[in-house]
Amino acid sequence: MKDILDRISVSANRLLDFGPTLNYSELCPGLTREKITLWQRVTETEFEILALQGKNMPAAKAQGMLYDLSDKEVLSLDRERQPELYLRKRIPVYIPFQDEAGNFMTVYAWVYVGTKKFWEQYIEYDKGFILGKHRGRELSLVERYPDPDPLLHNSYRFYPPSIDTTITGTIPQRIIKHVAYRNRTVMREINRIRMKIGIKRFLNGDL
């Protein structure tokens, strides 16, 4: 644990990302201290998670992975994400380590938040959102999941929490089945996209 905390403390550029694994050095899971909204966008070749901050949208704390980036990697990622599509901002993030008082430690990390001016054109929402009804076009909400831990309860997670079946007395069976189904669906979609990209690269002679 001390090794991980040392790496976190000396990291010049901590990045919290909510989607599929990135090709950077991983530190540990992280949870936003502020509430945000997570959307997912699925195309023929992409599976993307989009973080947005705005009024009249369902919001929750979001769990992702904390990465350690060099200055060069941050600048490269800025170009890849495109400033007209994403803003990089620093936010407080809970990490799964406790201080002497038993509270979760907090660090600051970069997070890419979608620019409302660009992304809202791909979202249709109204007051029905509050009731869980939405009519997304290219984007759909990432689901929020229950958790016995008050800090994690009703939080967004790209991968649903794995539920220990030995302590499921307080978790309805329908939730357990839904989480398992969601996990299988996500992995099938990612594998489909990876296979399609691999075939395209092979036909193009890139492999």
trRosetta pair geometry for C-beta under 8 A, 3 or more apart (Angstrom, degrees):
i j d omega theta_ij theta_ji phi_ij phi_ji
1 4 5.9 -57 -156 36 37 109
1 5 6.3 33 151 -16 70 108
1 97 6.6 137 -169 -115 113 120
2 5 5.7 -57 -146 41 33 111
2 6 6.2 38 153 -24 67 105
3 6 5.7 -54 -150 34 29 113
3 7 6.5 28 152 -18 63 105
4 7 5.7 -55 -151 36 33 111
4 8 6.3 33 151 -19 66 105
4 27 6.6 118 -164 -174 90 71
4 28 5.8 73 -180 -52 132 121
4 97 7.8 175 96 -57 117 137
5 8 5.6 -52 -145 37 33 112
5 9 6.2 33 156 -22 66 107
5 97 6.3 133 -84 -146 110 177
6 9 5.8 -56 -145 35 29 110
6 10 6.4 8 163 -3 64 111
7 10 6.5 -68 -143 45 26 96
7 11 6.3 44 155 -48 63 101
7 27 6.0 -168 112 -125 115 93
7 68 6.5 -78 165 -66 103 151
8 11 5.8 -43 -150 6 29 119
8 14 6.9 39 -151 -95 73 133
8 27 5.4 103 -85 -169 86 134
8 28 7.0 -33 -72 14 126 115
8 66 7.4 24 -116 130 105 143
8 68 8.0 -125 -99 -78 45 110
8 95 6.7 35 -139 -112 161 171
8 107 6.1 -114 169 -71 115 165
11 14 4.9 85 112 -64 133 85
11 27 6.8 -46 -52 -84 156 141
11 68 4.5 -114 -124 -124 123 99
12 70 7.6 42 59 -135 119 40
12 71 6.8 -35 110 -55 137 84
13 68 7.1 108 76 -165 69 48
13 69 4.2 -65 101 72 120 89
13 70 6.8 69 34 165 129 2
13 71 6.6 156 -31 -79 138 47
13 73 7.4 175 87 71 146 100
13 74 4.9 -112 -156 -59 158 131
13 110 6.4 -9 -169 -1 81 130
14 27 6.8 -30 -131 1 99 158
14 66 5.8 -12 -171 -169 104 102
14 67 7.2 146 -159 73 52 45
14 68 6.6 -28 -102 -98 61 57
14 69 7.8 158 -100 20 13 84
14 93 7.7 -138 129 38 131 142
14 107 6.3 19 58 131 172 126
14 108 7.2 135 57 99 124 50
14 109 3.9 -82 112 -114 105 90
14 110 6.6 160 87 14 54 76
15 22 8.0 -43 102 61 131 159
15 24 7.1 32 51 88 129 163
15 66 7.2 148 76 -156 43 51
15 67 4.6 -22 62 60 97 99
15 68 7.9 -168 20 -70 84 12
15 69 5.3 41 -12 -10 123 125
15 74 7.5 -179 -63 -103 123 89
15 77 7.6 3 -113 96 159 171
15 109 6.1 155 -107 179 10 103
15 110 4.8 -30 -105 68 69 100
15 111 7.3 137 -161 -83 62 44
16 30 4.8 -96 -115 81 114 139
16 32 7.1 144 132 -72 157 82
16 64 5.0 109 175 76 84 125
16 65 7.3 164 -148 80 55 34
16 66 5.5 -25 -93 -96 73 69
16 67 7.8 176 -81 16 25 76
16 91 7.5 -74 35 62 136 105
16 93 5.4 177 -62 -100 146 149
16 109 4.5 95 -23 110 99 138
16 110 7.1 179 19 79 70 46
16 111 4.9 -26 65 -85 98 98
17 22 5.6 57 60 -19 162 132
17 49 7.8 121 173 68 76 122
17 64 5.3 -166 89 172 31 134
17 65 5.9 -22 62 60 81 83
17 67 6.5 11 8 -3 111 120
17 111 7.6 171 -79 -130 45 71
17 112 7.5 21 -106 22 83 102
18 38 5.9 -125 147 -123 159 132
18 49 4.6 -123 96 124 99 145
18 51 6.2 121 8 -58 140 107
18 62 5.7 -31 -104 160 134 123
18 63 7.5 110 -126 88 88 39
18 64 3.9 -86 -88 -90 56 122
18 142 7.8 -105 152 -35 129 173
18 156 7.3 5 -154 120 137 115
18 158 5.4 143 160 -37 76 117
19 22 7.8 80 76 -50 91 91
19 47 7.2 157 -166 117 114 81
19 48 6.3 -38 -112 -153 153 40
19 49 3.6 -171 -76 17 93 112
19 64 7.8 5 2 -133 40 113
19 158 5.8 149 -116 -104 34 159
20 47 6.2 75 -25 90 127 112
20 49 7.9 159 -5 -7 62 109
20 158 7.5 -136 -54 150 46 150
20 190 6.2 141 -98 -124 134 130
21 26 7.9 -42 -147 -72 100 125
21 65 7.1 24 -114 23 66 164
22 65 7.6 -171 21 81 95 126
22 67 6.0 -44 70 -70 125 157
24 67 4.2 61 97 -173 126 134
24 68 6.8 -173 155 62 105 49
24 69 5.6 -33 -152 -84 143 83
24 73 6.5 115 -111 173 117 151
25 67 6.3 123 73 -164 52 78
25 68 4.4 -37 84 57 111 100
25 69 7.8 179 39 -70 89 41
26 65 6.0 -50 -134 177 103 120
26 66 7.4 96 -165 79 63 56
26 67 6.0 -52 -103 -104 45 70
26 68 7.7 26 104 10 2 85
27 30 8.0 34 80 -42 111 111
27 65 7.9 143 46 171 71 75
27 66 4.3 -56 62 105 114 101
27 67 6.4 176 -1 -111 92 15
27 68 5.4 108 -56 -37 106 95
28 65 7.9 -165 111 -153 21 65
28 66 5.5 2 60 47 59 117
28 95 5.7 72 89 -157 129 105
28 96 6.2 -135 161 33 126 97
28 97 7.8 29 131 -25 171 103
29 63 6.4 3 -179 -174 112 99
29 64 7.3 166 -155 94 69 28
29 65 6.1 -57 -107 -105 54 55
29 66 6.8 94 168 2 7 91
29 95 7.6 143 86 -142 57 62
29 96 5.9 42 66 -17 100 121
30 63 7.3 167 88 -151 41 57
30 64 5.9 -21 64 69 87 74
30 65 7.0 89 18 -167 88 11
30 66 4.1 89 -27 -51 124 107
30 93 4.3 6 -178 171 123 127
30 94 6.6 148 -163 74 65 51
30 95 5.6 -33 -106 -91 79 70
30 107 7.8 -82 -123 56 125 103
30 109 6.5 8 -180 14 170 158
31 61 5.5 34 174 159 98 120
31 62 7.2 172 -151 84 59 35
31 63 4.9 -22 -100 -98 82 75
31 64 7.9 149 -90 21 38 61
31 93 6.6 140 64 -167 37 74
31 94 4.3 -21 63 59 97 107
31 95 8.0 179 22 -75 77 27
31 151 6.9 93 111 153 162 105
31 152 7.1 -101 -112 -96 152 75
31 155 6.7 -32 -146 -155 114 154
32 35 7.3 140 108 -91 120 20
32 36 5.9 -10 106 6 170 111
32 61 5.1 -170 70 -154 82 72
32 62 4.8 33 10 45 122 79
32 63 7.9 -124 6 -67 75 34
32 64 7.9 46 -34 11 90 103
32 91 6.2 -3 -139 126 95 137
32 92 7.8 97 -162 86 56 60
32 93 6.1 -47 -101 -110 42 73
32 94 7.7 -6 69 15 7 85
32 111 7.4 24 -96 -71 113 164
33 61 7.2 -12 -127 -121 11 113
33 91 7.2 -167 38 158 89 95
33 92 4.2 -18 22 98 137 104
33 93 6.5 -137 -17 -93 88 21
33 94 5.9 122 -73 -33 81 87
33 106 6.4 22 -61 -128 137 122
34 53 8.0 5 132 -112 128 125
34 61 7.6 143 87 -106 25 73
34 91 6.0 -94 21 -163 121 125
34 92 7.1 107 -19 52 90 88
35 59 3.9 86 145 145 113 111
35 60 5.6 -36 -144 -116 97 5
35 61 5.9 -68 -99 -59 63 52
36 51 5.3 11 148 -166 142 100
36 52 6.9 151 180 71 93 37
36 53 5.4 -62 -127 -81 89 81
36 59 6.1 -126 149 -147 2 95
36 60 7.7 -50 57 63 46 44
36 61 7.9 60 23 -127 74 27
36 62 5.4 -48 58 -9 105 127
36 113 7.4 -119 -142 -116 137 108
36 156 7.7 -78 79 24 80 142
37 51 7.2 137 76 -159 50 52
37 52 4.9 -31 71 68 103 89
37 53 7.1 161 20 -89 87 33
37 54 7.1 -51 20 39 132 83
37 57 4.4 -40 -62 133 159 127
37 58 6.1 112 -115 79 107 60
37 59 5.3 -75 -59 -97 80 67
37 60 7.8 84 -98 22 49 68
37 141 7.4 -69 -173 -126 97 94
37 156 7.8 126 -152 -55 31 152
38 49 6.0 -13 -167 -172 106 101
38 50 7.1 144 -158 76 54 48
38 51 5.8 -27 -99 -98 71 64
38 52 7.8 165 -89 21 24 74
38 62 5.3 124 -44 -116 124 132
38 141 7.3 91 86 -162 63 62
38 142 4.0 -28 107 31 110 130
38 156 4.3 138 19 175 131 155
38 158 7.5 -117 166 -69 149 77
39 49 7.4 153 80 -160 45 52
39 50 4.5 -20 64 63 96 103
39 52 6.5 27 -3 -1 112 116
39 114 8.0 -30 39 5 117 153
39 119 7.9 158 47 174 149 131
39 123 7.1 -94 -103 -91 157 122
39 136 7.5 158 -149 -124 115 140
39 139 4.2 11 172 -178 133 118
39 140 6.7 144 -158 72 82 25
39 141 6.0 -58 -108 -101 66 39
39 142 6.5 -155 -108 -15 12 84
40 47 7.3 -12 -170 -172 104 73
40 48 7.0 153 -158 83 56 49
40 49 5.6 -27 -101 -102 73 64
40 50 7.3 179 -86 18 22 81
40 139 6.9 146 68 -155 35 69
40 140 5.8 -28 59 66 87 78
40 141 7.6 33 13 130 84 11
40 142 5.3 104 -32 -71 103 84
40 158 7.7 125 -88 -126 117 87
41 46 6.9 -1 108 111 94 113
41 47 7.8 165 83 -154 55 31
41 48 4.6 -13 59 63 99 102
41 49 7.9 -172 19 -79 75 19
41 50 6.1 51 -13 -17 110 119
41 122 7.7 13 -106 143 122 148
41 138 5.7 23 -136 143 99 94
41 139 5.2 -40 -82 -98 86 75
42 46 7.2 -175 -145 92 34 67
42 47 5.7 7 -110 -111 77 69
42 48 7.8 -170 -73 27 38 69
42 189 6.5 -59 -130 -172 133 135
43 46 4.6 30 44 43 102 94
43 138 7.8 4 -72 -160 90 109
44 193 7.7 144 150 -118 35 84
44 196 6.7 -125 163 145 80 160
45 193 6.1 117 -154 -156 31 95
45 196 6.2 -128 -101 104 71 122
45 197 5.8 104 -149 -76 95 93
45 200 7.7 -20 -109 5 124 156
46 193 6.8 159 -42 -151 6 141
47 189 6.0 120 -99 130 135 109
47 190 5.6 -80 21 -95 164 73
47 193 5.5 -151 -23 0 105 164
49 142 6.7 29 -135 -62 102 138
49 158 5.6 -66 -81 -94 149 123
50 114 4.8 24 -173 -43 105 138
50 119 6.4 164 175 -138 147 149
50 139 6.6 -54 41 -128 137 129
51 62 6.8 -150 -113 49 112 172
51 111 6.4 -35 67 160 163 114
51 112 6.8 131 41 91 113 59
51 113 5.1 -76 101 -113 102 63
51 114 6.4 166 73 -3 49 86
52 57 6.7 -14 100 97 117 173
52 113 6.6 113 -112 -170 29 84
52 114 4.9 -38 -84 54 82 110
52 116 6.7 100 -155 -88 107 77
52 119 6.4 -137 -92 92 125 146
53 113 5.7 -13 -1 -160 103 138
54 57 5.3 65 77 4 92 126
54 116 5.5 114 -80 -102 131 130
54 120 7.7 113 -90 -83 173 118
56 125 7.0 148 132 114 101 120
56 127 7.7 -71 -154 -89 106 56
56 129 7.2 95 161 54 75 140
57 125 6.6 46 -102 120 79 169
57 129 6.7 -65 -130 149 45 156
58 129 5.8 -141 -29 157 95 103
58 130 7.0 159 -77 -105 88 43
58 132 7.9 56 -72 -93 151 53
58 141 6.7 30 56 -134 127 145
58 144 7.5 -119 150 -23 127 133
60 144 5.0 116 -11 -113 168 128
60 154 5.4 -137 -130 138 128 80
60 155 5.2 178 150 -125 115 39
60 156 5.1 140 79 -25 113 85
61 151 7.5 -51 66 173 165 65
61 152 7.7 -108 83 -121 127 36
61 155 4.5 -41 77 -120 87 105
61 156 7.2 -160 96 23 39 78
62 155 6.5 171 -92 -178 24 90
62 156 4.2 -19 -111 65 80 112
62 157 7.5 164 -158 -73 59 44
63 152 7.1 22 -60 -133 135 93
63 155 5.6 73 -23 136 101 130
63 156 6.8 -171 20 87 70 58
63 157 4.6 -4 54 -98 115 89
64 158 7.2 58 -105 -2 76 113
66 93 6.8 142 -90 131 119 152
66 95 6.8 -24 -14 -104 158 105
66 107 7.8 67 -140 71 150 130
66 109 6.0 -106 -130 -106 100 157
69 73 4.1 -133 -165 89 97 123
69 74 5.1 119 123 -58 132 81
69 77 7.1 -52 -144 -3 155 140
69 110 8.0 -51 36 42 132 134
70 73 4.7 97 50 5 76 102
70 74 7.2 -136 94 -6 42 85
71 74 5.7 -54 -152 32 33 113
71 75 6.6 29 154 -15 66 106
72 75 5.9 -56 -150 37 32 109
72 76 6.3 31 152 -18 65 109
73 76 5.6 -55 -146 39 33 113
73 77 6.2 32 155 -19 66 107
74 77 5.8 -57 -147 38 29 109
74 78 6.4 38 151 -26 64 102
74 88 7.8 103 -171 -161 99 164
74 110 7.2 105 -131 15 115 171
75 78 5.5 -44 -149 27 33 118
75 79 6.9 32 153 -16 61 101
76 79 5.9 -55 -157 34 33 109
76 80 6.4 31 148 -18 66 108
77 80 5.3 -53 -144 39 37 114
77 81 6.0 29 159 -13 70 107
77 112 8.0 -123 149 -59 111 133
78 81 6.2 -61 -143 42 24 102
78 83 6.8 18 178 -62 91 88
78 88 6.3 -66 -103 -21 93 141
79 82 7.3 24 179 -75 33 50
81 85 6.4 -142 159 80 68 108
81 86 4.2 -53 157 46 117 139
81 88 7.6 111 74 -59 149 98
81 112 5.4 -110 -152 -139 159 149
82 85 4.4 54 85 18 106 110
82 86 6.5 99 70 22 61 87
83 86 7.0 -85 -121 67 26 59
83 87 7.2 55 -155 -94 68 55
84 115 6.7 -83 169 24 40 155
84 118 6.4 110 147 -62 79 141
85 114 6.7 -45 165 -137 67 74
85 115 6.1 -149 -168 20 17 106
85 118 5.6 -96 -116 89 57 165
85 119 7.6 89 -158 -54 72 96
86 112 4.3 5 180 -175 134 106
86 113 6.6 140 -157 67 76 32
86 114 5.8 -49 -100 -99 71 44
86 115 6.6 -133 -82 -19 18 84
87 112 7.2 150 73 -154 35 57
87 113 5.3 -26 63 64 89 89
87 114 7.9 41 17 135 78 4
87 115 6.0 103 -24 -73 97 84
88 110 5.4 -4 -174 -166 102 112
88 111 7.4 160 -149 76 58 30
88 112 5.6 -32 -93 -95 69 69
88 113 7.9 154 -97 18 20 74
89 110 7.2 144 77 -147 24 62
89 111 6.3 -30 67 61 73 78
89 113 5.8 -12 21 8 115 120
90 108 5.1 30 175 172 108 112
90 109 6.9 170 -145 86 70 20
90 110 5.8 -44 -91 -89 66 54
90 111 7.8 126 -115 14 22 76
91 108 6.9 171 84 -148 22 73
91 109 6.7 -31 61 63 69 68
91 111 5.4 -23 21 15 119 125
92 106 5.1 1 -172 -177 106 120
92 107 7.6 155 -151 83 60 25
92 108 5.8 -47 -94 -95 52 70
93 106 6.7 147 71 -155 38 68
93 107 5.7 -28 63 68 93 73
93 108 7.0 127 13 -123 88 20
93 109 4.7 -4 -1 18 141 117
94 104 4.6 27 -158 129 109 135
94 105 7.3 126 -154 77 58 45
94 106 5.9 -41 -93 -97 52 73
94 151 6.9 -130 136 -179 174 133
95 104 6.9 171 62 176 44 95
95 105 5.3 -29 56 78 97 97
95 106 7.4 161 9 -105 81 22
95 107 5.9 27 -21 8 124 109
96 104 7.0 -42 -115 -137 30 109
97 104 7.2 105 67 -151 39 63
97 105 4.9 -8 81 14 90 123
98 101 8.0 -130 172 71 93 51
98 102 5.4 -11 -178 -149 132 34
98 103 6.3 141 -150 68 80 24
98 104 6.0 -55 -96 -91 66 41
98 105 6.8 -170 -114 -25 14 82
99 102 7.3 -53 69 12 64 17
99 103 5.4 -9 37 59 104 81
99 104 7.9 51 -3 130 83 5
99 105 5.6 119 -48 -79 90 83
104 151 6.7 88 -11 -128 148 166
114 118 7.0 -118 178 71 92 103
114 119 4.4 26 156 -23 132 153
115 118 4.8 63 81 16 102 104
115 119 6.5 141 74 -3 53 96
116 119 6.4 -74 -130 51 27 92
116 120 5.2 28 -178 -31 72 117
117 120 7.1 -33 -116 21 9 107
118 121 7.0 -71 173 17 34 107
119 122 5.8 -62 -168 37 56 107
119 123 6.6 36 144 -12 80 113
119 139 7.4 51 -176 -41 100 156
120 123 5.4 -68 -146 44 46 106
122 136 8.0 23 145 -167 76 83
122 137 5.7 -128 -169 67 61 111
122 138 4.6 -49 -167 44 116 110
122 139 5.3 90 126 -8 107 110
123 136 6.3 -35 -129 -125 65 78
123 137 7.2 -140 -91 23 22 92
123 139 5.4 -38 -84 60 86 128
124 134 7.6 142 87 -177 73 75
124 135 4.8 -42 91 87 121 94
124 136 6.7 179 41 -106 80 26
124 137 6.1 89 -6 -29 104 95
125 128 7.9 -146 -168 61 62 79
125 129 4.7 23 -167 -58 107 135
125 134 5.8 -22 -109 -133 86 96
125 135 7.6 178 -87 43 43 72
126 129 6.4 158 66 -16 39 91
127 130 6.0 -27 -179 10 61 111
128 131 5.5 -60 -165 43 56 107
128 133 3.9 -52 155 73 110 115
128 134 7.2 175 103 -74 97 44
129 132 7.5 63 -176 -63 36 10
129 133 6.7 -104 -82 68 29 58
129 134 5.4 50 -107 -83 80 94
134 140 7.2 140 99 -142 128 69
134 141 6.0 107 29 -12 162 117
136 139 4.9 -117 -160 85 123 55
136 140 4.3 -161 44 -85 158 61
136 141 7.2 -166 -49 -17 135 67
142 156 5.1 74 98 -158 119 109
142 157 7.5 -166 156 64 121 26
142 158 6.3 -59 -143 -95 139 56
143 156 7.5 148 88 -130 31 68
143 160 7.3 -8 80 -85 119 102
143 182 6.8 -86 36 -128 146 151
144 154 5.1 19 163 -166 126 56
144 155 6.4 164 -148 78 86 12
144 156 5.6 -55 -94 -77 74 58
145 154 7.5 -165 71 -102 31 21
145 155 6.8 -33 51 61 77 63
145 157 5.9 -39 17 29 125 115
145 160 5.5 132 -79 -142 151 87
145 161 5.7 -179 118 8 150 101
145 175 7.8 116 -155 -166 85 109
145 179 6.9 70 -133 -97 131 107
146 153 6.0 0 -153 -143 55 80
146 154 6.7 14 -99 -59 52 60
146 171 7.0 166 96 -124 121 92
146 175 6.2 -47 41 -141 119 150
147 152 3.8 -48 89 104 159 104
147 153 4.7 -138 55 -81 80 53
147 154 7.8 -120 21 -4 87 42
147 155 6.9 -16 8 22 133 102
147 161 6.0 96 -95 -11 109 166
148 153 7.5 -149 59 -74 4 101
148 167 7.9 -58 -19 136 156 117
148 170 6.3 90 -95 79 108 135
148 171 7.6 -82 -50 -57 96 102
149 152 4.3 50 79 25 110 106
149 153 6.6 -164 85 -34 52 80
150 153 5.5 -37 -139 8 32 121
151 155 7.9 10 136 -46 54 138
152 155 5.2 -84 -165 12 52 134
152 161 7.3 81 160 -75 135 144
157 160 5.9 118 91 -107 118 31
157 161 6.3 82 58 -44 169 73
158 186 7.5 127 159 -145 76 147
159 183 6.7 50 -158 -114 82 85
159 186 6.7 -169 -105 100 67 164
160 179 4.3 -163 135 -146 145 86
160 182 4.9 83 -21 87 136 130
160 183 5.7 -99 42 -59 106 88
161 179 6.8 -53 63 -143 63 139
162 179 7.8 154 -112 151 30 131
163 168 6.0 68 157 -94 117 108
163 171 6.1 -138 -152 107 139 168
163 175 7.6 114 -65 118 160 98
163 176 5.4 -114 73 -116 152 85
163 179 5.9 104 -10 70 117 160
164 167 5.0 31 91 30 110 98
164 168 7.1 -162 91 -47 56 84
165 168 5.4 -28 -144 -14 43 129
165 176 7.4 78 -103 -145 83 141
168 171 4.6 -74 -155 53 75 107
168 173 7.8 80 150 -88 129 59
168 176 6.1 20 -147 -73 143 135
171 175 5.3 -106 177 73 92 132
171 176 6.1 102 125 -53 116 94
172 175 4.8 99 67 -1 83 101
172 176 7.4 -150 101 -4 48 84
173 176 5.5 -52 -152 34 41 114
173 177 6.3 37 152 -16 70 105
174 177 5.8 -54 -147 40 33 110
174 178 6.1 36 153 -23 66 108
175 178 5.6 -55 -144 37 30 113
175 179 6.3 33 156 -21 65 104
176 179 6.0 -53 -150 33 28 110
176 180 6.6 25 154 -15 62 107
177 180 5.8 -57 -150 38 32 110
177 181 6.2 31 154 -19 66 108
178 181 5.7 -56 -147 38 30 111
178 182 6.2 32 155 -21 66 107
179 182 5.7 -55 -146 36 29 112
179 183 6.4 33 155 -21 63 105
180 183 5.8 -53 -151 33 30 113
180 184 6.6 27 154 -16 63 106
181 184 5.9 -58 -152 37 32 109
181 185 6.2 31 153 -21 67 109
182 185 5.7 -55 -146 36 31 113
182 186 6.3 32 157 -20 66 106
183 186 6.0 -55 -148 34 27 110
183 187 6.5 19 159 -12 63 110
184 187 6.1 -62 -149 41 29 106
184 188 6.3 31 155 -22 65 108
185 188 5.8 -56 -148 34 29 112
185 189 6.4 26 156 -18 64 107
186 189 5.9 -60 -153 36 29 110
186 190 6.4 24 155 -15 66 108
187 190 5.7 -53 -142 39 34 109
187 191 6.1 32 158 -17 67 108
188 191 5.9 -59 -146 40 27 109
188 192 6.2 32 154 -24 64 107
189 192 5.7 -52 -148 32 30 114
189 193 6.6 26 155 -16 63 105
190 193 5.9 -57 -150 37 31 109
190 194 6.3 31 153 -19 66 108
191 194 5.6 -52 -143 38 33 112
191 195 6.2 34 157 -21 65 106
192 195 5.9 -58 -151 35 27 110
192 196 6.4 26 153 -18 64 108
193 196 5.7 -55 -147 36 32 111
193 197 6.3 30 155 -17 66 106
194 197 5.9 -56 -148 38 30 109
194 198 6.2 32 153 -22 64 109
195 198 5.6 -55 -147 36 31 114
195 199 6.4 31 155 -19 65 104
196 199 5.9 -52 -148 34 30 110
196 200 6.4 30 153 -18 63 107
197 200 5.7 -57 -149 37 31 112
197 201 6.3 30 154 -18 66 107
198 201 5.8 -56 -147 37 30 109
198 202 6.3 32 153 -21 64 106
198 207 7.5 45 -163 -63 72 146
199 202 5.6 -55 -149 34 31 113
199 203 6.4 27 155 -16 66 106
200 203 5.9 -56 -147 38 30 107
200 204 6.2 23 155 -13 64 112
201 204 5.7 -61 -145 44 30 108
201 206 4.1 -80 -167 64 85 121
201 207 5.2 90 126 -38 102 99
202 205 7.8 42 175 -67 29 23
202 206 7.4 -78 -62 49 22 76
202 207 4.9 -26 -94 26 65 131
